[in-house]
Amino acid sequence: FYLFFLHFQGVTEGYNGTIFAYGQTGSGKSFTMQGIVDPSTQKGIIPRAFEHIFESVQCAENAKFLVRASYLEIYNEDIRDLLGADTKQKLE
């Protein structure tokens, strides 16, 4: 599968960041994005990215940050919010 990082290093400077995973079903996209918590070497991109962002925010002085994240799945032209209360609900 393909994994794209767009402007990830600039997110603490005010730029939007995107991680886009594309590929066949069963190719490992979800595992790469989420991983597993234990052992920590198996953490996915999302928890690692959140750690990086929040460590940077915590170290910043005289700055305010608004962190907004979405985790969407597009499958058969249906879009679902994987961070929403009902992950089975389709979005318009």
VENNOR-V135651 format. One line per field, one symbol per residue. ss: DSSP state (H for helix, E for strand, C for the rest). psi: psi as a letter, one per 30 degrees, with the letter a starting at -180 (. if undefined). A space follows every 50 residues. Layout:
# VENNOR-V135651
ss: ???
psi: ???
This chain:
# VENNOR-V135651
ss: CEEEEECHHHHHHCCCCEEEEECCCCCCHHHHHHECCCCHHHECHHHHHH HHHHHHHHHCCCCCCCCCCCCEEEECCEEEECCCCCCCCEEC
psi: lkkkkjhefgefggkkkkkkkkllkgfgeeeeeealeklffgkaeeeeee eeefeeeefkkhkkkjkkkkjkkjkhgkkkjfflejffkkl.
